[in-house]
Amino acid sequence: MNEGEIAVMTTSKTRIRKNLHDLPLWAVLAQNIYSLQGQLLLTKGTVLKPNLVEKLMASGITEVYLEESQEEETPAAVHNRNLEGAIRVGQVIISDVLNQVREVRSINSDDLREAVDIFYPEVIASTNVFSQLLKLRDKDEYTAQHSIAVGAIGVKICQLLGLPQDKAKMVGMAGVMHDIGKVRLPDSVLNKPYDLTAEEWEQMKKHPQYGYEILRSMKDIAPEIQLAVLQHHERLDGSGYPLGLTANKIHLFSRILAIADSFDAMTTERVYHPPRSTFDTSKELMTQAFRNQLDIRIVIRFINYLLDLSPGQKVVLNTGEIAEVILVNKSEPTRPLVQVGDRFFNLQQTRDVWIDGLITG
């Protein structure tokens, strides 16, 4: 240990205080970092990359406590932990923004950019951002988690489509704010555990318009972001809302968010439905694309990416058995070849067995 470093022993790791100018590679925070105003800046376990160090310095932070692990971590493990920290901080920022809207306080658009800037590089670098999003879900924090998830998935889709960084970040901002209009809806509608009445559904369909109005009142929010929020429930065949727009009138960003929003909503447990597996969700997205509701070009690119991640995934079958995905048939993604113990099942042929859910832990 060098002069000027203070070590604190914990059960499995040493905690060391370091100056921000002297941080080692892959430095890991040993405790949460708060601003002088008490705002959470970074969570324990976050890997301090240069952009995060600059953020701390700008906030007047000069020293931090780091973890000194007794075991070396792989770059993949470090990246997953850093991605988790970025997502958690983003959720805190978005929760605060939503509270500001509920309390009719002014919103600082820089807060939204900060949330996106924190998770953007981690999402771009991640080979499987979805597994981390699944692990971090909490039913009590659905709105903020869903907002960050849609932003992160939207950014990943932009990467798959080859869109430049400035466009991808705009999609990320639109994603984290896509449901901001719901703060104007009563909780009795938002949290209803069964079907909405016709009147309640008409209320629900207004939230994109409300979100658009909120964003228009803010400074420095690009028109494309406002439009993406307004149109994220529009469908190519004109069956969406609030305007019933058709294909050529729906912005690319809105088409991306429609897929990101649908994917996260279907794979998340809600009061009115259990979570659906990635395989089942892929099939549903393709069905909606074939009905000319979602952009089939984007859906195919997204699903091919998802399926490439599937081999090795642990799943639960309807028989109650735990299986491992061995091979995915892209013509029928919900029925891959799986292994249970020393037995193999081709679910394309074994029609009375199917995947009920994923194991994310």
N, C-alpha and C positions, 0 to 999 in steps of 0.2 A: 504494500500500500504506500502511495506517495504522500509526501508532506502536504498538508492542507486538506486531505481527504478524511472524512469522518465515517467510520463504519458502524453499523448497527446490526447485530446478529438477529436473524429470525429463525424459524424452525428449519428452513431448508435453504435459505439464501442470505447473502450479506447485502445490506443496504448501505450504499455509499453516496455521500453528498459530493456533487461535482459542479464546477463552474461550466456554464453553457459554452464557453470558448474552448473547453478542454474535453469535449465528449468523445468517447471511443466509438468505433463503428458498431452498429446494431445496439446502441444504448437503449435500455428498457427502463421505463419509469417504474419506481417502486411504490409510488403513491399518486393519488389524484392531484392535479395542479389547478389552482383557482386564481382568478384575477384579483386585483386589489378591491374590486367591487363585489367579490364573492361569486362570480360566474365561473362555472366549470369550463376549463380550457382543454385539458387533456386528461384521460383516464389512466389509472394504474394499468401497466402492461403494454402501453403504447410504445412502439419503437420510434425514437426521435430522429426522423429524417430532416434534412436541411430546412424544408419549408415550415416544419413544425417548430424548429429551433428559432427561426426568424419570427414566428408568431409569438413565442414566449418572450423573446427579447423586446418586441414591440409593445408587449403588455407590462414591461418593467420587471420581468422575472430574470434573475441572473444566475441562480443556482437551483439544482433539482436533486432529488434522491433517485439513485439508479439501483437496479437489481444486479447483483453479481452472482450469476448462477454457478452452482457447483458442477453442472452438466452442460455441455455445449448443445445448443439447439440447431436444428437444420434451418437453412434459409426458408424453407417452406413453412416450418412451424413459426418462425419469427414473422413471416409475412402474414399468416393467418391471424396471429395475435394483433399485429398492427392494423389489419383490416377490421378486426372486431372492435378495436379501440376507436378507429375512425368512424365506424358506423354508430357506435354508442354516443360519441360526442355529437355527431350529426343529429341524432335523435333528441338530445338535450336541447340543441339550438332550435330545432323545429318545434319542439314542445313549447319553448319560450315564445317563439313567433306566434304560434296558434293562440297562446294565452293573451298575447298583446292584442290580437284581433278580437278575441272574445270580450276583452275589457275596453274595446274601442280606443286603444292607444295607437300612436303612430308606429309604423314598422320601418326598421332600417333595412334597406335592401342589401346592405353589406353583410348582414347576418346570414342571409340566404346564400350569398356568394361564398361566405366562409364555410358553411356546411358542405357545399359542393366541392370547394377547393380541398377540404380535408379528406373526403372519401374518393374523389376523382382519381388520383394517381394509384390508390390501392385497388380500385375496381378495374382500372385498365391493366394493371399488372397481374391481377388474379386470374387463375385458370378456372376457378369454380367459386364465384362470388355467392352463388345460390346456396351452397351448403352452409356458409357462414350466416347468411340471412335467416335460414331455417333454424339454426341453433340459437339465435338471439331473440326469438319471438316470445312475447309476453302478452297474454290476453288483456292485461290491464293497461297496456301502453300501445294499443293497436294503431291509433291514428298516426302518431309520430313514426312508429315502426313501418307502417304501410307507406307513408310518405317517403321516407328514406329509401325503402326497398324499391319503390317505383322509380325514384330518381336514379338509383344505382343500376337497376336493370335497364332503364332507358339508356344510360351511358354505355353499358355493355353492348346493347343492340347497335348503338351508333358506331362503336368500335368494329362490330361485325360487318357493318355496312360500309366501313371505310370513310366515315364522315370526319371532318377536321375537328380539332380540339375545341375551337370556339363554338361550333354547332353542338358538339356533344355536351359541353358545359351548359348551354342554353336548355337542352333537353333535360339535363340533370336538375336545373333550377325549376323548370316547369313541372318535373316529376315530383319534387319535394313539396310543391305548392298546388298540385293538381286538385286536391280535395279541400283547399282552404275555405271554399264557399260553404262547406258543411257546418262551419261554426255558426252560421245563421239558421240552422235547422234545429228543431227541438230534440232533446235527447230521447224522447219517447218514440220518435221516428228512427233516429240513428241506431238505437239499441234494441229495437223491437225484435223479439226472438222468433217471430213467425211472419207470414206474408203481410205486406202493407196493404191497407185499403186503397181504393182508387184515388181518394183525396190525398192520402199520405204519399202515394207514389208520385202524384203531380208535384207535391212539395219537394220530394227527393230530386226530381228531374230539374229543379231550378238551381242546384248547387254549382254546376259549371258556370252559369251566368253570374251567380253571386261571386264566385272566385275571380272571374274576369273583371268584375266591377271593383273588387278589392285591389287587384293588381294594377288596374288602371289609375287608381288613386295614389299609388306609390311612385317615388322617383326612380328613374334609371332602370325600369323594367322593360326590356325590349318588347316590341309589338309581337314578335314571333312567340315569345314566352306567354304573353297574355292570350294569344290565339290558341296555343296548344292547350292551355287550361280550359278555355271556352269549349274546345272541340273534342276533348279526350273521350267523350261518350258518343260521338258521332260514328256512324257506320257507313261503309261504302255504298250499301244498297239503299240508304236513306232511312233506315229503321232506327237510327240513334236519336239522341237528344242533346241539347235543347232545341236545335234549329232544323233537324231532319235533313242535314246536308248530304249530298252524294259525292262520289269518288273525287272528281277533279276539283271540288271545292274544299276538300279536307287537307289541311297542311300536313307535310311529311312528319313534323314533330308530333302532331296529334295522332297520326297512324302508329308511330312508335309507342307513344304513351298508352294507346288503347291496348296494345299487346302486353306491355309491361304491367299495366294495371290489372288486366284480366288474369295474367299468370299469377301475380302475387295474391290476388283476391281468392283465386281457386285453390291455391296451395296453403292458405292460412285458415286455421280454425276460427269460426265465428259463432255467434250465438244461434245462428240459423242454419249452419251447415258444418260438417266435419271437414278437415283438410283433405284435398285430393292429391294423389301422387303425381310426380312429374310425368309419368307415363300417361296417366289418365288425362292430365291437363294438356299434354301435347296433342292427344287425339282430339280433344275438344277445340283447341285452337285451330287445328287443321279443318275440323268440321265447319267452324265459323268462317274460315278463309274460303272454303269451297262454296259456302253460301253467299260469297261476295260481301261479307260483313267486315272482315279484317283483310289487310293487305297481304296477299298470299306470298309475294316475293319476300317480305320481311318475316313472315311466319315461318317459311321454309328455312331461311337462314338461321333463325333463332332456334327452331326445333332441332336442326342438324347439329347445332352447337351443344344443345342440351343432351342429345343422345350420345354424342361423343364422350360425354362425362359419365355416362351410365355404367359401363363395365366396372365391376368391383363394388357397386352400390349395394348396401344391405337393404332388403325389403321384407315386408311382412305379407304373406300370402293369406288368402281367405280361409285357408285351413288352419291358420294360427302358426304355421311354421315360418322360421326365418330363413331366407334364401339370399344368395348372392347372384347379382346379374352377371352373366358371362358374355352374352352376345345380344345385341339389339338388332332386330329386323326393322329397317326404316319404313317398310311398307305397312307394318303393323306394330308401331312402337310400344303399345301397351302390353304386348305379349312377347317378351324376350325369352331367350334361353337362360334358365336359372339353375343354380346348384343348391341342393339341400343335403348337407352332409356329403355322402359319396354318391348321391343320386342326382341325375340331371333331368330337367323337365323342359321340353319345348312347349311353351304356353300357346304357341300357334296351333299345336295339335291337341294339347290337353285343355279342352275348352271349359271344363268344369272347375279349373283352378285359375285364379287371377291374382294380381297384385292389389292388396288392400291399402298399403301405405309404405312410407319410407322410414328408415331408422337413421336419425340425424345425429345422434350422440356419438 
